[in-house]
């Protein structure tokens, strides 16, 4: 969330980021025309589409100071970013910085956009500049940690998560994120410590339960894993975390020799199955074939396709194992191990599953 305010009236951003933009569109309320007030109200809306329309109107009038225009571009850029439209978000943030290069929040917002777009080096450069300009909050360090983690630089990520925790010892998300970096380093004990602390600080954080469940699954502690995945689902069946938890629950259940289709169906009944990982849920429910799942995985841009193919291979492999199709299972699990980014938990799960299966096979190539 970007928050900005002034005693004379301000353009505030209501979003997901708790960082002050320090950019004020100062308005003399008494002298303000109705249409201008409406545009400003829209520009501070919680709805990204309304925010874009309002800020566009403010920009198009062309009567604001450079600092005010910089604020409008920054706010509109964040709105585009919230909608996943990075090709519009980044040019707006570029313009915001050109108009006023002294404002840390614009660099921070552009860093988030670059990180989400997969341009991690540029994201880190912008986070560095935001910190240099004085935006030294736990959230900024946490976000820079994400960029380092996405690069596979887990040690630098952990340093940033440590900085975030130093600044805010109650920041549950930073403990969870540090746990994820330890997870990718193969340090499962420290990963569990991070997830446990995240859950202690925020028992309503489903992603931490899901992450802890994955560690338990990899450690073959199936009862504990199932409990965490079930908790994620029961706490919020319609949340974004529930479909992934249901898929991992299915894997853990199948390893125990049974297929819990009831919870899968419950999650599927409230999920949008046209969006990923909906097609994987449909595979586990027997509603699509492995070939149909792979075709669905190849939808979207290249970066999304890569991630979806990774999932499709792993969960198809697990489904084949349950149906005693070992050759097909090994082929899909190898494809997941070789094709998934090492920063993804599916990579770890596939690699360790192949190691587990190698004990009963001559070799896993």
C-alpha positions in Angstrom: 0.0 0.0 0.0 1.2 3.5 -0.8 -0.1 6.0 1.7 0.3 9.8 1.1 -1.4 12.6 2.9 -1.4 16.4 3.5 -3.4 18.7 5.7 -4.7 20.5 2.6 -5.9 17.2 0.9 -4.0 14.4 -0.6 -4.1 11.7 -3.2 -3.8 8.5 -1.3 -3.3 5.0 -2.7 -5.2 2.2 -1.2 -3.5 -1.0 -2.2 -1.5 -3.9 -0.9 1.8 -2.1 -0.1 2.4 -0.5 3.3 4.9 2.1 2.1 4.5 5.8 2.1 4.9 7.3 -1.4 6.0 10.6 0.2 4.4 12.2 -3.0 1.6 14.6 -2.4 -0.9 15.9 -4.8 -1.7 19.0 -2.7 -5.2 20.2 -3.4 -6.8 23.4 -2.3 -10.2 21.9 -1.6 -12.2 25.2 -1.7 -10.8 26.1 -5.1 -11.3 22.7 -6.6 -13.8 22.1 -9.4 -16.2 19.2 -9.2 -14.7 17.3 -12.1 -11.2 17.7 -10.7 -12.3 16.4 -7.3 -14.0 13.4 -9.0 -10.7 12.6 -10.8 -8.7 12.9 -7.6 -11.2 10.6 -5.8 -10.9 8.1 -8.5 -7.1 8.3 -8.5 -7.1 7.3 -4.8 -9.6 4.5 -5.3 -9.0 1.0 -4.0 -10.0 -0.4 -7.4 -7.1 -0.4 -9.8 -9.2 0.2 -12.9 -10.9 3.2 -11.3 -7.5 4.4 -10.1 -6.1 4.2 -13.6 -9.0 6.2 -15.0 -8.8 8.9 -12.4 -5.0 9.3 -12.5 -5.1 9.3 -16.4 -7.6 12.2 -16.2 -5.3 14.1 -13.7 -2.3 13.5 -16.0 -4.1 14.5 -19.2 -5.2 17.9 -17.8 -1.5 18.8 -17.7 -1.9 21.6 -15.1 -0.1 19.9 -12.2 3.4 20.6 -11.0 6.2 18.1 -11.9 6.1 16.6 -8.4 2.3 16.2 -8.5 2.5 14.6 -12.0 5.2 12.3 -10.7 2.9 11.2 -8.0 0.0 10.6 -10.4 2.3 8.5 -12.7 3.6 6.5 -9.7 0.1 5.8 -8.5 -1.1 4.8 -11.9 1.9 2.7 -12.4 1.2 0.8 -9.1 -2.4 0.3 -10.3 -1.2 -1.2 -13.6 1.2 -3.4 -11.5 -1.6 -4.6 -9.3 -3.4 -5.8 -12.5 -0.2 -7.5 -13.7 0.2 -5.1 -16.6 3.9 -4.5 -16.3 4.3 -3.2 -19.8 2.2 -0.2 -18.8 3.4 -0.1 -15.1 7.1 0.3 -15.8 6.8 3.2 -18.3 4.6 5.1 -15.9 7.1 4.5 -13.1 9.9 5.6 -15.4 8.1 8.8 -16.0 7.5 9.3 -12.3 11.2 9.0 -11.7 12.1 11.3 -14.5 9.8 14.0 -13.2 11.1 13.6 -9.6 14.1 11.3 -9.1 14.3 12.1 -5.4 11.3 9.9 -4.4 12.2 6.5 -3.0 8.7 5.0 -3.4 8.8 5.3 -7.2 12.0 3.2 -7.3 10.5 0.7 -4.9 7.3 0.4 -6.9 9.4 -0.1 -10.1 11.5 -2.7 -8.3 8.3 -4.7 -7.5 7.2 -4.5 -11.1 10.6 -5.7 -12.4 10.6 -8.5 -9.9 7.2 -9.7 -10.9 8.2 -9.5 -14.5 11.2 -11.7 -13.8 13.9 -9.0 -14.3 15.6 -9.6 -11.0 18.8 -7.6 -11.5 16.8 -4.5 -12.4 14.5 -5.1 -9.4 17.5 -5.3 -7.0 19.0 -2.0 -8.5 15.7 -0.2 -7.8 15.4 -1.6 -4.3 19.0 -0.5 -3.6 18.1 3.0 -4.8 14.9 3.1 -2.7 16.9 2.1 0.4 19.7 4.7 -0.5 17.0 7.4 -0.7 15.7 6.5 2.8 13.0 3.9 2.3 14.5 1.5 4.8 11.5 -0.5 6.0 11.1 -4.2 6.8 8.9 -4.6 3.7 11.5 -3.2 1.3 14.2 -5.5 2.6 11.7 -8.4 2.4 10.9 -7.6 -1.2 14.6 -7.3 -2.1 15.0 -10.7 -0.5 12.4 -12.1 -2.9 14.4 -10.8 -5.8 17.6 -12.4 -4.5 15.7 -15.6 -3.8 14.3 -15.6 -7.3 17.9 -15.4 -8.6 18.8 -18.4 -6.5 21.0 -16.3 -4.3 19.6 -17.7 -1.1 22.3 -16.4 1.2 21.8 -12.8 0.2 18.0 -13.4 0.5 18.4 -14.6 4.0 20.5 -11.5 4.9 17.6 -9.3 3.7 15.0 -11.3 5.6 17.3 -11.0 8.7 17.3 -7.2 8.1 13.5 -7.2 7.8 13.1 -9.1 11.0 15.6 -6.8 12.8 13.4 -3.9 11.8 10.2 -5.6 12.7 10.5 -8.7 14.9 6.8 -9.4 14.5 6.8 -9.5 10.7 5.5 -13.0 10.2 5.9 -12.9 6.4 9.7 -12.4 6.7 10.0 -15.5 8.9 8.1 -17.5 6.3 10.2 -16.1 3.5 13.4 -16.9 5.3 12.1 -20.4 5.8 11.6 -20.7 2.1 15.2 -19.7 1.4 16.5 -22.3 3.9 14.2 -24.8 2.3 15.8 -24.2 -1.1 19.2 -24.6 0.5 18.1 -28.0 1.8 18.2 -26.9 5.4 14.8 -28.2 6.4 15.3 -27.8 10.1 15.8 -24.1 9.8 13.0 -23.9 7.2 10.7 -25.5 9.8 11.9 -23.0 12.4 10.9 -20.1 10.1 7.5 -21.5 9.3 6.8 -22.3 12.9 7.7 -18.7 13.9 5.5 -17.3 11.1 2.6 -19.4 12.2 3.1 -18.4 15.9 3.0 -14.7 14.9 0.2 -15.1 12.5 -1.9 -18.3 12.8 -4.1 -17.2 10.0 -1.3 -17.3 7.4 -2.2 -20.2 5.1 1.0 -20.1 3.0 3.2 -20.9 6.1 1.1 -24.0 6.8 1.3 -25.0 3.2 5.1 -24.5 3.2 5.6 -26.4 6.4 3.4 -29.2 5.0 5.7 -29.5 2.0 8.8 -29.9 4.3 7.0 -32.6 6.2 6.1 -34.3 2.9 9.7 -34.2 1.7 10.8 -35.6 5.1 8.1 -38.4 4.6 6.3 -37.2 7.7 3.0 -37.8 6.0 0.6 -37.5 9.0 2.1 -34.1 9.9 2.0 -33.0 6.2 -1.6 -34.0 5.8 -2.6 -32.1 8.9 -0.9 -28.9 7.6 -2.5 -29.2 4.1 -5.9 -29.9 5.6 -5.5 -26.9 7.9 -4.8 -24.6 4.9 -7.9 -25.9 3.2 -10.3 -25.8 6.1 -9.1 -22.4 7.2 -10.1 -20.9 3.8 -11.3 -23.2 1.1 -11.7 -20.4 -1.4 -8.3 -18.8 -0.8 -5.5 -18.8 -3.4 -3.5 -21.2 -1.2 -6.2 -23.8 -1.0 -5.8 -25.4 -4.6 -2.0 -25.9 -4.1 -2.7 -27.3 -0.6 -5.2 -29.7 -2.1 -2.7 -30.9 -4.7 0.0 -31.6 -2.1 -2.6 -33.2 0.2 -3.5 -35.6 -2.7 0.2 -36.5 -3.1 0.6 -37.2 0.7 -2.6 -39.2 0.8 -1.7 -41.3 -2.2 1.7 -42.1 -0.5 -0.3 -43.4 2.4 -2.3 -45.6 0.0 -5.6 -43.8 -0.3 -7.1 -41.1 -2.5 -9.0 -38.4 -0.6 -11.1 -37.1 -3.5 -13.6 -35.4 -1.1 -11.4 -32.5 -0.2 -10.2 -32.1 -3.8 -13.8 -31.9 -4.9 -14.6 -29.4 -2.1 -11.7 -27.1 -3.2 -12.5 -27.6 -6.9 -16.2 -26.6 -6.3 -15.2 -23.0 -5.3 -12.0 -22.6 -7.4 -11.8 -21.2 -10.9 -10.7 -24.3 -12.7 -10.0 -22.4 -15.8 -7.0 -20.7 -14.0 -3.9 -22.6 -12.9 -3.6 -24.9 -11.0 -7.3 -25.7 -11.8 -6.4 -28.1 -14.6 -4.2 -30.1 -12.2 -7.1 -30.4 -9.8 -9.1 -31.7 -12.7 -6.4 -34.4 -13.5 -6.5 -35.6 -9.9 -10.3 -35.7 -10.0 -10.1 -37.8 -13.2 -11.7 -35.1 -15.3 -8.8 -34.6 -17.8 -6.1 -36.8 -19.1 -2.3 -36.2 -18.7 -2.2 -35.1 -22.4 -5.0 -32.6 -21.8 -3.3 -31.3 -18.7 -0.1 -30.7 -20.6 -2.0 -28.9 -23.4 -3.5 -26.6 -20.7 0.0 -26.0 -19.2 1.1 -24.6 -22.6 -1.3 -21.7 -22.4 0.0 -18.2 -21.4 3.3 -16.4 -22.0 6.6 -18.3 -21.9 7.3 -17.6 -18.2 3.9 -18.8 -17.2 4.1 -21.9 -19.5 7.4 -22.9 -17.9 6.0 -22.8 -14.4 2.8 -24.6 -15.5 4.7 -27.4 -17.4 6.8 -27.9 -14.2 3.6 -28.5 -12.2 2.0 -30.6 -14.9 5.0 -33.0 -15.1 5.3 -33.4 -11.3 1.7 -34.0 -10.5 1.2 -36.2 -13.6 4.2 -38.3 -12.3 2.7 -38.6 -8.9 -0.7 -39.6 -10.3 1.0 -42.2 -12.5 2.8 -43.6 -9.4 -0.5 -44.1 -7.7 -1.8 -46.0 -10.7 1.4 -48.2 -10.7 2.6 -46.7 -14.0 6.2 -46.5 -12.9 7.8 -45.9 -16.3 5.5 -43.0 -17.1 5.9 -41.7 -13.5 9.7 -41.6 -13.8 9.6 -39.9 -17.1 7.4 -37.1 -15.8 9.3 -36.7 -12.5 12.6 -36.4 -14.4 11.0 -33.8 -16.6 9.9 -31.9 -13.5 13.4 -32.2 -11.9 15.2 -31.1 -15.0 12.7 -28.4 -16.1 11.5 -26.7 -12.9 13.4 -23.7 -11.6 15.5 -24.6 -8.5 13.8 -21.8 -6.6 10.5 -23.8 -6.8 9.4 -26.2 -4.2 8.2 -28.6 -7.0 11.9 -29.0 -8.1 12.9 -30.1 -4.6 9.9 -32.4 -4.4 10.6 -34.0 -7.8 14.3 -34.5 -7.0 13.7 -36.1 -3.7 10.9 -38.3 -5.0 13.3 -39.6 -7.6 15.9 -40.3 -4.9 13.2 -42.1 -2.9 12.2 -44.2 -5.9 15.9 -44.9 -6.8 16.1 -47.2 -3.8 13.9 -49.7 -5.6 15.3 -49.1 -9.1 18.7 -49.8 -10.6 19.2 -46.1 -11.4 17.5 -42.8 -12.0 18.9 -41.0 -15.0 
